[in-house]
């Protein structure tokens, strides 16, 4: 099958880049399975295993899709595309606008909140990470997200770590942040690593007691969750969005209370690191994600729509921030 994967940013991602990493891993796995992969992506892209074409936002997409393509996999909503069968992965919380009938979501909760049942869980390609050392001494907790986004709640993670008497390593933020208004974190028990790649993340997670993930919105998926579980780290977060779906009681604890999360973090050693690792490896591997998308490609190639009606946000006015308590 000749598959075109389309996104409006460059690949590969060198540090932060959720969608970029997902489509890189997906294309590489599909290529391993014998499919021909082409990317239509942002300027500056390159790829050793696939043809990389440059996406032009000012040009009609029908004119940019090569004639030899069988199916197109968009990573953003498009209009008036008719040249080839296609699907569209929704990676974010796009608001109340009607989505394309061939939209696919990244968790069951994400789909349900948009009146759909069509989803494929994200995954990681473990070839890009160090091997987990599940016997290594764990010295800190970690936070992994773009800390400048208030919905990711780095302040809450810092509070939980401080309350529990643990050090926190923040991956995805800096001590002085000017992007979302002036914010300075004087707490010296918190180490900020900035935006980091998979190698440095691996080092931090290999020595971490737990991922602190107290998000204040309905998380569509959260790659940080499965990355951390793969390294044997339980996930301590809020019960919003995908988290109840991804984090079973054996692999973490969910609460909107900082004091409850802090109490569990004090006893993080009670979680079985080997269970967390194996759970992630079994359920969120790249082969499983590729298989899910291949099934959807075949469906649209057979002339079927993915959804019976266009998906749209069921709750038209969700709260900007979900509850976070003492």
Buried (B, 14 or more C-beta within 10 A) or exposed (E): BBBBBBBBBBBBBEEBBBBBBBBBBBBBBBBEEEBBBBBBBBEEBEBEEBEBBEBEEEEEBEEBBBEEBBBBBBBBEBEEBEBBBBBBBBBEBBEEEEBBBBBBBBBBBBBBBBBBEBBBBBBBBBEBBBEBEBEEEBEBBBBBBBBBBBBBBBBBBBBBBBBBEBBBBBBBBBBEBEEEEEBEBEEEEBBBBBBBEBEBBBBBBBBBBBBBBBBBBBBBBBBBBBBBBBBBBBBBBBEBBBBBBBBBEEBBBBBBBBEBBBBBBBEBEEBBBEBBBBBBBEBBBBEBBBEBBBEBBEBBEEEEEBBEEBBBBEEEEBEEEBEBEE
